[in-house]
Amino acid sequence: MIEEHAIVVDVDNDTAMLEIVRKTPCGLCGQTRGCGISLWGRLFGHRSNIFKAANQINAKAGDAVIVGIEEQALLFSSMLVYGIPLAALLLGALLAGVLAPSELHADGTAMIGAALGLVLGLLWVKVHSAGRGLDARYRPVILRAGDKSAIILKCK
């Protein structure tokens, strides 16, 4: 089980809305020098990702909790999200290069095939993952109450 600290934002029956507490590895977030993460944060904004999790411990809004998800579910999902579009991209380039008439420019055809394969792969992942949300193995669960003093404040 992969665990992470979170804050309960809202509660609705047996489901809680959670926000993951981001931790800064170097303590330089927001300063002018450092690893560059603060630069990306300033460019794209530090968005809070709020998600739903099963509330098995009856946590209330504002509580610090430990949320978890199964390793196999995370591994399978990441392989699906990254592997399928990459495989579709390579297959599209290969098929377009092989099936293209010899009088056409093979590289341009392969690029178009790669782009088409990538788009089809991403669409397949989107459609396929829509049904995964119903499967309990792929949903995060609140495991236990967390310690508010152990939570590091988010980058600003």
Secondary structure, DSSP 4 states (H G I P E B T S, - for coil): -EEEEEEEEEEETTEEEEEE----SSS-TTSSSSSSHHHHHHHH-----EEEEE-TT---TT-EEEEEE-HHHHHHHHHHHHHHHHHHHHHHHHHHHHHS-TTS-HHHHHHHHHHHHHHHHHHHHHHHHHTGGGSGGGS-EEEEEPPGGGPPPPP-
